[in-house]
Amino acid sequence: MNLDSNDRKLLNRLQIGLPLVRRPWNAIAEELELRQEDVLQRLERLKKEGFIRRIGGVFNPAGLGFRGCLYAMAVREELFYQTAAVVNRYRGVTHNYRRRSRLNMWFTLTSRTEEERGAILETIREAAGGPLLYEFPSEQLFKLKVFLNMEVMDDASAITPSPNLNGGTTSKQEPCKIEITDLQLIRELQGDLPLSPEPYTEIANKTGCSLEEVFLRLQALQAGGALKRIGAVLKHREAGFSANGLFICVLPEEHIPEAGKRLAGYSEVSHCYKRRAHPDWPYNLYAMIHGPDEAFVRKVAEQFVRREGIKDYDILFSTEELKKTSFSI
């Protein structure tokens, strides 16, 4: 990676989120003691070189009235890529991975109705030759925060749990009240924020709103949980996090709440959930662990299982990214 210290600081800052001010790039530049022109030039280069997937709105499907779920199935090799093509054609599928596992295809699907979901899943099963489709709904959320720390990549040996800011929760996200103008703003932010001195002003002009109204509506979407942040989404592999493993383990129900919070406390963990178990797939605690290589990911997982006394666990490494995009409507 050809990144200097200012590149790394900028990438970290943009993952946290852009401020809702007239000149956000200038505000970021002042924080990092850079010039606005330097920030914009760096962002152009970092996007061109593939470190940044996009800079825009990151939305919560549940806050917009959608339901998401994780699915997995065992697909025969001769049907694998034609099945992947069918899975990937649906807008509601944001992630699809080949994983090193008996269940070799893992994807997420977000839909507004059960009828829509059922029709999509049936089409997918038919394309795959009718295998058993495993459904893994989230039953408890411990962490949902993707942050790739670009400033510690040089110290891959350091594994220290970070404070868990999210905590475990079983609360259900209620959809926000969304007006037509909100939908216009959401669709504008689903793409890339303009790399111009006043990007929100450009969005205001496109939607026919005043800048003040844009900020008020975005603040309301954030407060309601529909908008997580406006910021940078990095490409994991290009950013140096070339290994991502889905850690799964079996725990007694009564141990999951506290163990889940402790697992979520690792900075290398971006997602952590209690999920539905199945008779032939008993795993009930799931976490995504990211690192520079598989050995690093295993080290994080092994530290956790030793501390918790866990015997039954696995790490399903991604071997192919079949689809990865942001949620959009």
C-alpha positions in Angstrom: 0.0 0.0 0.0 1.4 3.4 -1.0 -0.2 5.4 1.8 1.4 8.1 3.9 0.3 9.1 7.4 -2.1 11.8 6.2 -3.8 9.3 3.9 -4.3 7.0 6.8 -5.6 9.7 9.1 -8.0 10.9 6.4 -9.3 7.4 5.7 -10.0 6.8 9.4 -11.7 10.2 9.8 -14.0 9.7 6.8 -15.1 6.3 8.1 -16.4 8.0 11.2 -18.5 10.3 9.1 -18.7 13.7 7.5 -20.2 16.7 9.4 -23.4 18.2 8.2 -22.0 21.6 7.4 -21.8 23.7 4.3 -18.1 23.0 3.6 -17.5 19.5 5.1 -14.2 18.9 3.4 -12.8 22.1 4.8 -14.0 21.1 8.3 -12.2 17.7 7.9 -9.1 19.5 6.6 -8.9 21.8 9.6 -9.3 18.8 12.0 -6.4 17.1 10.3 -4.3 20.3 9.8 -4.5 20.0 6.0 -5.7 22.2 3.3 -9.1 21.6 1.7 -7.4 21.3 -1.7 -5.1 18.7 -0.4 -8.0 16.6 1.1 -9.9 16.7 -2.2 -6.8 15.7 -4.2 -6.1 12.8 -1.8 -9.7 11.6 -2.0 -9.6 11.6 -5.8 -6.4 9.6 -5.8 -7.6 7.2 -3.0 -10.7 6.5 -5.0 -8.8 6.0 -8.3 -6.4 3.6 -6.6 -9.2 1.6 -5.2 -9.0 2.2 -1.5 -12.4 3.9 -1.3 -15.5 2.0 -2.5 -17.7 5.1 -2.1 -18.3 8.2 0.0 -22.0 8.7 0.7 -24.9 7.7 2.9 -24.9 4.5 4.9 -28.5 3.6 5.6 -30.2 1.2 8.0 -32.7 -1.0 6.1 -34.9 -1.6 9.1 -35.2 2.2 9.7 -36.6 2.5 6.2 -39.2 -0.3 6.5 -37.1 -3.2 5.1 -36.1 -6.5 6.7 -32.8 -8.1 6.2 -31.5 -11.6 6.8 -28.5 -13.8 6.3 -28.8 -17.0 4.2 -26.5 -19.8 3.3 -26.6 -23.0 1.2 -24.5 -25.7 -0.3 -24.3 -25.2 -4.0 -22.8 -27.8 -6.3 -19.7 -26.5 -8.1 -21.2 -27.0 -11.6 -24.1 -24.7 -10.6 -22.2 -22.3 -8.4 -21.6 -19.3 -10.8 -25.0 -19.5 -12.5 -26.6 -19.5 -9.0 -24.4 -16.5 -8.0 -25.6 -14.6 -11.1 -29.2 -15.2 -10.1 -28.5 -14.1 -6.5 -26.6 -11.0 -7.5 -29.2 -9.7 -9.9 -31.5 -8.7 -7.0 -31.1 -5.2 -5.6 -31.9 -6.4 -2.1 -28.8 -8.6 -2.1 -25.9 -6.4 -0.9 -23.4 -9.1 0.0 -22.7 -12.5 -1.5 -19.6 -14.5 -0.6 -18.1 -17.9 -1.4 -16.9 -19.3 2.0 -14.7 -22.2 2.9 -17.4 -24.4 4.4 -20.0 -27.1 3.7 -22.3 -24.2 3.1 -20.3 -22.5 0.4 -22.6 -19.6 -0.6 -23.5 -16.9 1.9 -25.6 -13.9 1.1 -27.8 -11.2 2.7 -31.2 -10.3 1.4 -33.3 -7.2 2.3 -36.9 -6.9 1.2 -40.0 -4.9 2.2 -42.5 -7.8 2.3 -42.5 -11.5 3.1 -44.1 -12.2 -0.3 -41.3 -10.5 -2.1 -38.7 -12.3 0.0 -40.3 -15.7 -0.6 -40.5 -15.3 -4.3 -36.8 -14.3 -4.5 -35.6 -17.2 -2.3 -37.6 -19.7 -4.3 -36.0 -18.5 -7.6 -32.6 -18.7 -6.0 -33.2 -22.3 -4.7 -34.4 -23.4 -8.2 -31.2 -21.9 -9.8 -29.1 -23.8 -7.2 -30.8 -27.1 -7.9 -33.1 -27.1 -4.8 -30.7 -27.4 -1.9 -31.7 -26.7 1.7 -31.6 -22.9 2.2 -30.5 -22.0 5.8 -32.0 -18.8 7.2 -30.1 -17.0 10.0 -32.1 -14.1 11.2 -30.6 -11.9 13.9 -32.0 -12.5 17.3 -29.8 -10.1 19.2 -27.4 -7.4 18.0 -24.1 -6.8 19.8 -22.2 -4.8 17.3 -22.7 -3.4 13.8 -19.9 -1.0 13.1 -17.4 -1.4 10.2 -14.2 0.6 11.0 -10.9 -0.5 9.4 -8.2 1.2 11.5 -5.7 2.3 8.9 -3.3 3.7 11.4 -2.5 0.4 13.2 -2.0 -1.7 10.1 1.8 -1.7 10.7 1.3 -3.4 14.1 -0.6 -6.5 13.1 0.6 -8.3 16.2 -1.3 -6.1 18.6 -4.7 -7.6 19.5 -6.5 -5.7 22.3 -10.2 -5.6 22.9 -11.6 -2.1 22.5 -14.4 -0.7 24.6 -17.8 -2.0 23.3 -19.8 1.1 22.6 -22.8 -0.6 21.2 -23.8 -3.2 23.8 -26.3 -6.0 23.3 -29.8 -5.1 22.4 -33.0 -7.0 21.5 -34.8 -3.8 20.6 -36.6 -3.7 17.3 -35.9 -0.8 14.9 -39.1 1.0 14.0 -39.3 2.5 10.5 -38.9 6.2 10.3 -41.6 8.4 8.8 -40.3 9.1 5.3 -41.6 11.8 3.0 -41.0 12.1 -0.7 -38.3 14.7 -0.2 -36.5 12.4 2.2 -36.6 9.7 -0.5 -35.0 12.1 -3.0 -32.2 12.9 -0.5 -31.7 9.2 0.3 -31.4 8.4 -3.4 -28.9 11.2 -4.0 -26.8 10.0 -1.0 -26.8 6.3 -2.2 -24.2 7.3 -4.8 -21.0 9.2 -4.3 -20.9 12.6 -2.5 -19.5 15.2 -5.0 -15.9 16.0 -4.3 -16.6 19.7 -4.5 -16.2 22.4 -1.9 -19.9 22.4 -1.1 -21.3 18.9 -1.8 -24.5 19.3 0.2 -25.3 22.5 -1.7 -25.2 20.5 -4.9 -27.6 17.9 -3.4 -29.9 20.7 -2.2 -30.0 22.1 -5.7 -30.8 18.7 -7.2 -33.7 18.0 -4.8 -35.1 21.6 -4.8 -34.5 22.1 -1.1 -32.7 24.8 0.8 -29.4 23.8 2.4 -31.0 24.3 5.8 -33.8 21.9 5.0 -31.3 19.3 3.7 -29.5 19.4 7.1 -32.7 19.2 9.1 -34.0 16.2 7.1 -30.7 14.4 7.4 -30.5 15.1 11.1 -34.0 13.7 11.5 -33.1 10.5 9.5 -30.0 10.1 11.8 -32.0 10.6 14.9 -34.6 8.1 13.7 -31.9 5.5 12.9 -32.5 5.4 9.2 -29.2 7.1 8.3 -26.2 5.7 10.1 -23.7 8.2 8.8 -22.4 9.9 5.7 -18.9 8.7 5.2 -16.4 6.6 3.4 -16.8 2.8 2.7 -13.4 1.3 2.1 -12.5 -1.7 0.0 -11.2 -4.2 2.6 -8.6 -6.0 0.6 -7.1 -2.9 -1.0 -7.0 -1.3 2.4 -4.8 -4.2 3.7 -7.6 -6.3 5.4 -7.3 -9.1 2.9 -8.7 -11.8 5.3 -12.2 -11.7 6.6 -13.6 -14.7 8.5 -17.1 -15.4 9.7 -16.5 -16.7 13.3 -19.3 -19.0 14.5 -19.6 -20.8 17.8 -22.0 -22.7 20.1 -22.9 -21.3 23.5 -25.6 -22.0 26.1 -28.4 -19.5 25.6 -27.8 -18.0 29.1 -24.1 -17.2 28.3 -24.7 -15.5 24.9 -25.6 -11.9 26.1 -22.4 -11.4 28.1 -20.1 -13.3 25.7 -21.5 -11.5 22.8 -20.7 -8.1 24.4 -17.1 -9.3 25.1 -16.7 -10.5 21.5 -18.1 -7.2 20.1 -15.4 -5.5 22.2 -12.7 -6.5 19.8 -11.8 -3.8 17.4 -11.2 -6.4 14.7 -14.9 -7.4 14.9 -17.2 -5.4 12.7 -20.5 -7.4 13.1 -21.6 -9.5 16.0 -25.0 -11.2 16.4 -26.9 -14.0 18.1 -28.5 -15.9 15.2 -30.9 -18.7 14.8 -29.4 -22.2 15.2 -30.5 -25.3 13.2 -30.4 -29.0 14.2 -27.6 -29.7 11.8 -26.0 -26.3 12.2 -26.0 -25.5 16.0 -23.9 -22.3 15.9 -25.7 -19.4 17.6 -23.1 -16.6 18.0 -21.7 -15.0 14.9 -19.0 -12.4 14.3 -17.1 -11.0 11.3 -13.4 -10.7 12.1 -11.1 -8.7 9.8 -7.3 -8.8 9.5 -4.3 -8.7 7.2 -4.2 -12.5 6.9 -5.9 -15.6 8.0 -3.4 -16.2 10.8 -4.3 -12.9 12.4 -8.0 -13.6 12.2 -7.5 -17.0 13.8 -5.4 -15.4 16.6 -8.3 -13.1 17.4 -10.8 -15.9 17.4 -8.6 -18.2 19.5 -8.0 -15.6 22.1 -11.7 -15.2 22.5 -12.5 -18.9 22.7 -9.8 -19.5 25.2 -11.1 -16.8 27.5 -14.7 -18.1 27.2 -13.9 -21.8 27.3 -15.6 -22.4 24.0 -15.1 -25.9 22.4 -17.4 -25.9 19.4 -16.5 -23.2 16.9 -15.3 -22.5 13.4 -14.0 -19.7 11.2 -15.5 -19.6 7.6 -13.1 -17.6 5.5 -14.2 -15.7 2.4 -12.5 -17.0 -0.6 -14.4 -15.0 -3.2 -16.4 -11.8 -3.1 -19.3 -12.4 -5.4 -21.1 -9.2 -4.7 -20.6 -6.3 -2.3 -22.6 -3.1 -2.4 -24.4 -0.7 -0.2 -28.1 -1.0 0.6 -30.2 1.2 -1.8 -33.8 1.8 -2.5 
